[in-house]
C-alpha cells in the first residue's frame, strides 16, 4: 500500500552495528505496528503503538526498540544487530475501530552478517 | 492460546480451476478472521474479513471465504484461478486480550500453473 512507506527497502549490515528502519504513513491512523517475517513462521509482532504516547512490546521485542516521533512516523531500531535478526520487516497501520483492517508497507529486507 | 493454522505450505492449481486455501482457528469468544495476500516484493494486502453476519464473505480480486463455526474453519476460495493469483496467502485472527492484535498463520503459497 503506497500510503505506508518504509526505508530502506534493503539493508545489509554487520553484527554489532546499530540500525534504524523507518516507517511513514499518510493514512492518518493512530495505530502502528512492526512485524518481522521469517520463512515458515508467518508474521510476528515486535512492537505496537496506539498513539504517540502509547508504545507497547509485542511477542518478540528483545533486541529491538522503537520510537513514535509523530502520528505518521514509527521507527524500529536494532541496537546491536545479530545474525538471527536477518528477516523481512513490515510496518503496518490500522484504522481501528473503524474496520480493524491493517495496511502494510512494502517491507525492509535486513541481512545481518 | 488463540491461533490460526494453515495446514498446507503450498497449494498447486491449474488456471481456470477452482482453488481453496485452508485455515482453521482456535479462539475464545467470537472470532474476527482475516485473509491477506502477499505478492513478491510487496507488503501484505487485505483481501477480506469476517466479523459477523453472512458466513460467505466476498473480497477483493474475486476471492471469497466461508466461515464455518462448527468446523472452526475459514477457507479462502475462488471459482476460477488465474496465474496472477500466485502469491503467499495469510490467514489471521484478531485476538481480544486488552489490545486487539492480529495473530497470523504461517502462510500458504499458492501456485497457479498456466
Interface residues (C-beta under 8 A of the other chain):
Chain A: X1 X4 X33 X40 X41 X42 X43 X44 X45 X48 X50 X56 X58 X90 X92 X96 X99 X100 X101 X102 X103 X104 X105 X106 X107
Chain B: X9 X32 X34 X36 X41 X42 X43 X44 X45 X46 X49 X51 X90 X94 X99 X100 X101 X102 X104 X105 X106 X107
